[in-house]
Amino acid sequence: MPAAGGKGLPLARRLYTSRTLGLTLGFVCVVFGMYPLNPPLWVWVWMVINAFVWPSLGYQLSLRSANALRSERRNLLFDSFCGGFWAGAMHFNPLPAVTSLSMMTMNNVAIGGLRFMLAGWVAQALGIGTALLIFAPSFIAVTTEAQLYACLPILMVYPLALGWICYRQAVTLTRQKHEFLALSRTDSLSGLLNHGAWKDHLDIEFQRCRREQQGAAIALIDIDHFKLINDTYGHVTGDIVLRQLSKVLRQSLRIPDLAGRYGGDEFCVILPGMPLNRATEVMDALRDRFNALAYAQDPTLRASLSIGLALYQPGHVDAISWLNDADLALYEAKSNGRNRVNAAQGVWLRSV
């Protein structure tokens, strides 16, 4: 069976707050609209129930519903029905009636747009029809001064409260959108950019280098014999090695540098504006730091890195050709003994 509440619980919580406030303020408006008509006792009882019992009852119904969103839509239509009922019961006293109907309509538009607004109007019409069946049809054309002042709190406070709730929801949705975007571009294991996000940045960096005639370097980094590490120490330890490399990368790079996980045990780095000799020093320091790491899972475990470097060249036709140079440099580093840094020109910059 589906969990109680299901989707729509956050909406139910927000509407509980706004409904409690709106019906409390509306109670004052309706009391002053009904008092001159000297209604029977049951009307006063229903007025109190509608204002002070119904908000909690409606919220509990949504909490216990398998679909809180659908339940809250029903609750809003009931609110509209009640708004129409009180407008008819007050004999359409202009300001109290319009205030009651417009506040309910504002709720419906905020929640469901034009279509739900129309559904709310139907519910209001049913409420008006019910009131006309119970009370003698009549029309009060004049709103007294007391009734005017009784309507001012809901006219002033409730739109501000609803606007604030909508604003907070917009802020929350914007933050969640940014978080989802970040997650979609982040590798879950390493916390670095994922393959697609890093390549997008590489394209941007390539265009910047071409446009501004400035240099940059990229590095492809491979953990030596990573399959053997997994086979010997287990995949859990292998994941720890990957996370350790991502940690060392973050500690070793500048703020503008962009590191990502290219796939498997291969990582990648963009080094904007960095000349080859400096890029070599940075990657060598990274390699030395990673080589020196000890692992509590097994003191005998040591991991090393092979790194291929490539500078941006005006002759690169696109970012892929630049990346291919780094890939060739990495292949050469691995072919010549691993645990070293190699540049795309094929000249050893440092080895051990």
ZIQUI-V633799 format. One record per pair of residues at least 24 apart in sequence whose C-alpha atoms are under 6 Angstrom apart, sorted by the first residue. I is the first residue (numbers start at 1). J is the second residue. D is the distance in Angstrom with one decimal. If there is no record, write none. Layout:
I & J & D
I & J & D
//
This chain:
4 & 64 & 5.2
4 & 65 & 5.5
4 & 66 & 4.7
5 & 63 & 4.8
5 & 64 & 5.7
5 & 65 & 5.1
5 & 66 & 5.0
5 & 67 & 5.5
5 & 68 & 4.9
6 & 66 & 5.4
6 & 67 & 5.0
7 & 67 & 5.9
8 & 68 & 4.8
8 & 69 & 4.2
9 & 68 & 5.7
20 & 55 & 5.6
23 & 51 & 4.9
24 & 51 & 5.7
25 & 154 & 5.2
27 & 51 & 6.0
29 & 150 & 5.1
29 & 151 & 4.9
32 & 147 & 5.5
33 & 90 & 5.8
34 & 90 & 5.6
77 & 120 & 5.6
77 & 123 & 6.0
80 & 104 & 5.6
80 & 120 & 5.7
80 & 123 & 5.6
80 & 124 & 5.1
81 & 123 & 4.7
81 & 124 & 4.5
81 & 127 & 4.4
82 & 127 & 6.0
84 & 124 & 4.2
84 & 127 & 4.4
84 & 128 & 4.7
85 & 127 & 4.1
85 & 128 & 4.8
85 & 131 & 5.2
88 & 128 & 4.9
88 & 131 & 5.2
89 & 131 & 5.5
91 & 138 & 5.3
91 & 139 & 4.8
91 & 140 & 5.7
92 & 139 & 5.6
93 & 140 & 4.9
190 & 243 & 5.2
190 & 246 & 5.6
192 & 260 & 4.9
193 & 260 & 4.2
194 & 260 & 5.6
194 & 261 & 5.4
195 & 262 & 4.7
198 & 260 & 5.8
203 & 319 & 5.6
206 & 319 & 5.7
215 & 273 & 5.1
215 & 312 & 5.8
216 & 271 & 5.7
216 & 272 & 4.5
216 & 273 & 4.5
216 & 274 & 5.2
216 & 311 & 5.8
216 & 312 & 5.5
217 & 271 & 5.0
217 & 310 & 5.6
217 & 311 & 4.3
218 & 269 & 5.5
218 & 270 & 4.6
218 & 271 & 5.8
218 & 309 & 5.8
218 & 310 & 5.5
219 & 268 & 5.6
219 & 269 & 5.1
219 & 308 & 5.5
219 & 309 & 4.5
220 & 267 & 5.9
220 & 268 & 4.6
220 & 307 & 5.6
220 & 308 & 5.2
221 & 266 & 5.5
221 & 267 & 4.9
221 & 268 & 5.9
221 & 306 & 5.9
221 & 307 & 4.5
222 & 265 & 5.9
222 & 266 & 4.6
222 & 305 & 5.7
222 & 306 & 5.3
223 & 265 & 5.8
223 & 304 & 6.0
223 & 305 & 4.7
224 & 304 & 5.6
224 & 305 & 5.5
304 & 339 & 5.5
305 & 339 & 4.9
306 & 333 & 6.0
306 & 338 & 5.2
306 & 339 & 4.8
306 & 340 & 5.1
307 & 341 & 4.7
308 & 341 & 6.0
308 & 342 & 5.1
308 & 343 & 5.8
309 & 343 & 4.5
309 & 344 & 5.9
310 & 343 & 5.8
310 & 344 & 5.1
//
